[in-house]
């Protein structure tokens, strides 16, 4: 049996040593080392999208990989790609680190400096485990490569006032109306308004989960508000200063726990880059950046994308840009924004029609927005375009022009909401 091995090591000297030793292992097929955690997760996601069989059996993670710490990266790989055996390589091979690595989902620990015998034994054990898991899962494993749960979509604003929270809320409402079990997380930690938009007040917030290492289902239920719209809401703290309690480590644990229990997790990341929302954007399956078709907002979009790339959070080409408040008379069109920012502009822009929204926004009940609203129809169409909606067997797949997709989606999900709406 050929064992495919993907090393994740940032140091060039260590990478050469890894490659040399791995090439000597019997029946080993080592890939070129990846230099950081972002590239590793992107590579695995791309391979998994093709087929489960394309994933390597073993991933080696060096202790100094970055920007995500090694144990956090192992936890993320084990959660999203459970049929891959992960081995940690570290200069500390003591029982404390071994226990922590196992808790994170690693299948072995190899000490530094590397020993051929130890490396061969750990790689072989991890590969046999991975093969056993895939055999047990069978062909159904193709649906499990994204982890025992759902997808994560983050919604970030290029700047304040572009409609970030409204977009995130509508995405979540559309997904819930289509039948997906959906969680909506307010990670605009100092100025979150999800509760205000949905007329919800709750004693718990995301900050209450920040210090908890093992977020059980019961703990999560205590912090989440089950709204009558069908959404599970995890709100921002009422006292903005408590937002500092939610760091990148806590954000990873919280979002990871949510994705194991919900089909879709929508995260409102606000407009400021913090450790917490940067971690959420990095681990997201879909990262949405909301902008408006004006020079200041487009410059802010480009600034945000460049910052994400410098911090190794997200690549520009892996970011979907939603153009809000668009009209055909606007000088700056989505295609130009796509060209300037090197991102992917979504096919469906959101029209400028604030008069449709003003009454429900002022009342703090955006869930009551009329189904005939062009803004709502555009955002729900976008939710379908981004793959956030549950498949509807009786609704033809959208095809052709953006206008045709809007008509099909509006006639499907929106009409179902109209039939089931209370009052």
C-alpha positions in Angstrom: 0.0 0.0 0.0 1.3 3.4 -0.9 1.2 5.9 1.9 0.7 9.6 0.9 2.3 12.0 3.3 1.8 15.8 3.5 4.4 17.6 5.7 3.5 21.0 7.2 6.7 22.7 8.2 7.7 26.3 7.9 11.4 26.1 8.5 13.3 25.4 5.2 16.1 23.4 6.9 13.6 21.3 8.7 11.6 20.8 5.5 14.6 19.4 3.7 15.2 17.0 6.6 11.6 15.9 6.5 11.7 15.4 2.7 14.9 13.4 2.9 13.7 11.0 5.6 10.2 10.6 4.2 11.6 9.7 0.8 13.4 6.8 2.4 10.3 5.2 4.0 9.1 2.1 2.2 6.0 2.6 0.0 5.9 6.3 1.0 4.8 9.0 -1.4 5.7 12.3 0.3 4.3 15.6 -1.1 6.2 18.8 -1.1 6.0 20.4 2.3 3.5 23.2 2.9 4.9 26.2 4.8 2.0 27.4 6.9 -1.4 26.4 8.4 -3.4 28.3 5.9 -1.8 26.5 2.9 -2.3 23.2 4.6 -6.0 23.6 5.2 -6.5 25.0 1.7 -4.7 22.1 0.2 -6.7 19.5 2.1 -9.9 21.3 1.3 -9.1 21.4 -2.4 -8.2 17.7 -2.4 -11.3 16.7 -0.4 -13.5 18.6 -2.9 -12.3 16.3 -5.7 -12.6 13.0 -3.8 -11.9 11.4 -0.5 -9.4 9.2 -2.2 -7.3 12.3 -3.1 -6.6 13.1 0.6 -3.2 12.0 2.0 -3.3 9.3 4.6 -0.9 11.1 6.9 -0.2 14.8 7.7 2.9 15.7 9.6 2.7 18.9 11.6 5.9 20.6 12.9 5.7 22.2 16.3 6.7 25.6 14.9 4.1 25.8 12.1 2.2 29.0 12.0 0.3 31.2 12.1 -2.1 28.8 13.8 -0.4 26.9 16.7 0.3 23.3 16.1 -2.2 21.8 18.5 -4.9 24.1 17.3 -4.1 23.2 13.7 -4.2 19.5 14.5 -7.6 20.0 16.1 -8.9 21.8 13.0 -7.6 19.1 10.6 -9.0 16.3 12.8 -12.4 18.0 12.8 -12.6 18.9 9.2 -10.9 15.8 7.7 -11.5 12.9 10.1 -10.1 10.3 7.7 -6.6 11.8 7.8 -4.1 10.6 10.4 -2.2 13.6 11.9 1.3 13.2 13.5 2.9 16.0 15.6 6.6 16.5 15.3 8.1 18.2 18.4 11.2 18.6 20.4 9.1 17.9 23.5 8.1 14.3 23.5 7.0 14.3 27.2 3.7 12.8 28.5 2.0 16.2 28.9 2.4 17.1 25.3 1.6 13.6 24.2 -1.7 13.8 26.1 -2.5 17.3 24.7 -1.8 16.1 21.2 -4.0 13.1 21.6 -6.8 15.3 23.0 -6.4 17.5 19.9 -6.9 14.5 17.6 -3.3 13.5 16.7 -2.5 9.9 16.0 1.1 10.0 17.1 4.0 12.1 18.4 7.5 12.1 16.9 10.4 13.6 18.8 13.1 15.9 17.4 15.7 15.4 16.1 14.0 13.0 13.8 14.8 9.3 14.0 14.1 7.1 10.9 12.8 4.2 13.1 10.4 6.3 15.1 9.2 8.3 12.1 8.5 5.1 10.2 6.6 3.5 13.1 4.4 6.6 13.7 3.7 7.2 10.0 2.8 3.5 9.5 0.5 3.5 12.5 -1.3 6.7 11.4 -1.6 5.4 7.8 -3.2 2.1 9.0 -5.6 4.0 11.1 -6.6 6.3 8.3 -7.1 3.4 5.9 -9.3 1.7 8.5 -11.4 4.7 9.0 -12.0 5.1 5.2 -12.8 1.5 4.9 -15.3 1.8 7.7 -16.9 4.9 6.3 -17.0 3.5 2.8 -18.3 5.7 0.0 -20.3 7.6 2.5 -17.1 9.1 3.8 -17.1 11.6 1.0 -19.8 13.5 2.9 -17.8 13.4 6.1 -14.6 15.0 4.9 -15.6 18.4 6.1 -16.0 17.1 9.6 -18.8 15.9 11.9 -20.9 18.9 11.3 -21.7 21.7 8.9 -20.1 24.6 7.1 -18.9 27.8 8.5 -19.5 31.1 6.6 -18.1 34.4 7.8 -19.5 37.8 6.8 -17.1 40.7 7.2 -17.6 44.4 6.3 -15.0 46.3 4.3 -15.9 49.3 6.5 -18.6 50.4 8.8 -22.1 51.0 7.4 -21.9 48.7 4.4 -24.6 46.3 5.6 -22.6 43.5 7.2 -24.9 42.5 10.0 -28.0 42.8 7.9 -26.4 40.5 5.3 -25.3 37.9 7.9 -28.8 37.8 9.4 -30.5 37.4 6.1 -28.1 34.6 5.1 -28.9 32.8 8.4 -32.7 33.3 8.0 -32.5 32.0 4.4 -30.6 28.9 5.5 -33.0 28.2 8.4 -36.1 28.7 6.1 -34.6 26.2 3.6 -34.5 23.6 6.4 -30.9 23.8 7.6 -30.2 23.8 11.3 -28.4 27.1 11.5 -26.4 29.0 14.2 -25.8 32.8 13.9 -22.8 34.0 15.9 -22.2 37.7 16.6 -18.4 38.1 16.6 -18.5 41.9 16.3 -17.4 41.7 20.0 -17.5 45.3 21.0 -20.4 46.6 18.9 -22.5 43.6 17.9 -26.1 44.3 16.8 -27.5 40.9 15.9 -29.7 40.9 18.9 -30.9 44.4 18.1 -31.8 43.4 14.5 -33.8 40.5 15.7 -35.3 42.1 18.8 -33.6 39.6 21.1 -32.2 40.1 24.6 -30.4 37.3 26.4 -28.3 37.0 29.5 -25.6 34.8 27.9 -23.1 35.7 25.3 -20.1 34.4 23.4 -17.9 35.8 26.2 -19.4 33.2 28.6 -17.8 30.4 26.6 -14.3 32.0 26.3 -12.7 30.4 29.3 -14.2 26.9 28.8 -11.8 24.3 27.4 -14.4 21.5 26.8 -17.6 23.0 25.4 -20.1 20.3 25.9 -23.6 20.2 24.3 -25.2 21.3 27.6 -22.7 24.2 28.0 -23.4 25.3 24.5 -27.2 25.1 25.0 -26.9 27.4 28.0 -25.1 30.1 26.0 -27.2 29.8 22.8 -30.6 31.5 22.4 -33.1 29.5 20.4 -35.0 32.1 18.5 -38.5 31.5 17.1 -37.2 32.2 13.6 -35.5 28.8 13.9 -32.0 30.3 14.4 -29.7 29.5 17.3 -28.1 32.8 18.3 -24.8 33.3 20.1 -24.8 37.0 20.8 -22.0 39.5 21.4 -21.5 40.6 25.0 -23.7 43.5 26.2 -20.6 45.1 27.8 -18.2 45.7 24.9 -15.1 45.4 27.1 -15.8 41.7 27.7 -15.1 41.1 24.0 -11.4 41.0 25.0 -12.1 37.7 26.7 -12.7 36.1 23.4 -9.2 35.5 21.8 -8.3 33.5 18.8 -8.0 30.3 20.7 -11.4 30.7 22.3 -12.9 31.6 18.9 -11.6 28.4 17.4 -13.0 26.3 20.2 -16.4 28.0 20.0 -16.8 27.9 16.2 -15.5 24.3 16.2 -18.1 23.3 18.8 -20.9 25.0 16.9 -20.0 23.3 13.6 -20.2 19.9 15.2 -23.8 20.6 16.2 -25.3 22.7 13.3 -25.4 22.3 9.6 -24.5 25.9 9.0 -22.7 28.4 11.2 -23.0 32.1 10.1 -20.5 34.4 11.8 -20.9 38.2 11.7 -17.3 39.4 12.0 -18.0 43.1 12.0 -15.5 45.4 10.3 -12.5 45.3 12.6 -9.8 42.6 12.4 -9.3 41.0 15.8 -7.7 37.7 16.8 -11.1 36.1 17.3 -12.7 37.0 14.0 -9.5 36.5 12.1 -9.4 32.9 13.4 -13.1 32.5 12.3 -12.3 33.8 8.8 -9.3 31.4 8.5 -11.3 28.3 9.4 -14.4 29.3 7.4 -15.5 27.3 4.4 -16.9 30.5 2.8 -15.6 33.9 3.6 -17.8 36.8 2.5 -16.6 40.4 2.4 -19.4 43.0 2.0 -18.8 46.3 0.3 -20.6 49.1 -1.5 -19.9 50.4 -5.0 -18.1 53.6 -4.0 -14.4 54.5 -4.0 -13.9 54.6 -0.2 -15.5 51.2 0.3 -13.6 49.6 -2.5 -10.4 51.0 -1.1 -11.4 49.5 2.3 -12.1 46.2 0.6 -8.6 46.1 -0.9 -7.1 47.1 2.4 -8.9 44.3 4.2 -7.9 41.7 1.7 -4.3 42.7 1.8 -4.3 42.6 5.6 -5.8 39.1 5.5 -3.0 38.0 3.1 -0.3 39.6 5.2 -1.6 37.8 8.3 -2.0 34.6 6.4 -5.7 34.5 7.2 -7.2 34.3 3.8 -6.2 34.6 0.2 -7.9 37.1 -2.0 -9.0 34.6 -4.6 -10.7 32.6 -1.8 -12.8 35.6 -0.7 -16.3 36.2 -2.0 -17.2 39.9 -2.3 -20.9 40.9 -2.0 -21.7 44.3 -3.6 -24.4 46.0 -1.6 -26.5 49.0 -2.6 -25.9 48.5 -6.3 -27.7 50.0 -9.2 -27.1 49.7 -12.9 -26.3 53.4 -13.0 -23.4 53.0 -10.5 -20.0 53.9 -12.1 -18.2 51.2 -10.1 -19.6 47.7 -11.1 -18.9 44.3 -9.5 -16.5 43.3 -12.3 -14.3 46.3 -11.6 -14.3 45.6 -7.9 -13.3 42.0 -8.6 -10.4 43.2 -10.8 -9.2 45.8 -8.3 -9.3 43.5 -5.2 -8.4 40.2 -6.9 -11.3 38.6 -5.1 -14.4 36.8 -6.5 -17.4 39.0 -6.9 -20.7 37.1 -6.5 -23.0 37.0 -9.5 -25.9 38.6 -7.7 -25.5 42.2 -6.5 -27.8 43.6 -3.8 -29.9 46.6 -5.0 -30.0 49.9 -3.3 -33.5 50.0 -1.8 -33.3 51.2 1.8 -36.9 52.3 1.8 -37.9 48.6 1.8 -35.8 48.0 4.9 -36.3 51.1 7.0 -39.5 50.1 8.8 -38.2 46.6 9.9 -34.7 48.0 10.8 -36.1 50.8 12.9 -38.4 48.3 14.6 -35.5 45.9 15.2 -37.4 43.0 13.4 -35.6 42.4 10.1 -37.1 38.8 10.2 -40.4 40.5 9.2 -39.1 42.0 6.0 -41.6 41.5 3.2 -40.9 38.6 0.9 -41.4 40.9 -2.1 -38.4 43.0 -1.0 -35.9 43.1 -3.8 -33.1 43.3 -1.2 -34.3 40.2 0.6 -34.7 38.3 -2.7 -31.2 39.2 -3.7 -29.7 38.2 -0.4 -31.6 34.9 -0.3 -30.5 34.3 -3.9 -26.9 34.9 -2.8 -27.3 32.4 0.0 -28.2 29.8 -2.6 -25.3 30.9 -4.8 -22.9 30.5 -1.9 -24.2 27.0 -1.1 -25.8 27.9 2.2 -29.3 26.6 1.5 -30.6 23.0 1.9 -31.3 21.4 -1.5 -34.9 21.7 -2.6 -35.9 18.6 -4.6 -38.9 20.3 -6.1 -36.9 23.4 -7.2 -34.8 23.3 -10.4 -31.1 24.2 -9.9 -30.5 27.8 -10.8 -28.8 28.2 -14.2 -28.1 30.8 -16.8 -28.2 34.5 -16.0 -28.2 36.0 -12.5 -31.8 37.2 -13.1 -32.9 33.7 -13.8 -31.3 32.4 -10.6 -33.1 35.1 -8.7 -36.5 34.1 -10.0 -36.0 30.5 -9.3 -34.7 31.0 -5.8 -37.4 33.5 -4.9 -40.1 31.1 -6.1 -38.6 28.4 -4.0 -37.3 29.4 -0.6 -39.1 32.7 -0.2 -42.5 31.2 -1.1 -42.0 28.4 1.4 -41.4 31.0 4.1 -44.5 32.9 3.0 -46.6 29.7 3.4 -45.2 28.9 6.8 -45.0 32.4 8.3 -46.9 33.1 11.5 -49.5 35.8 11.6 
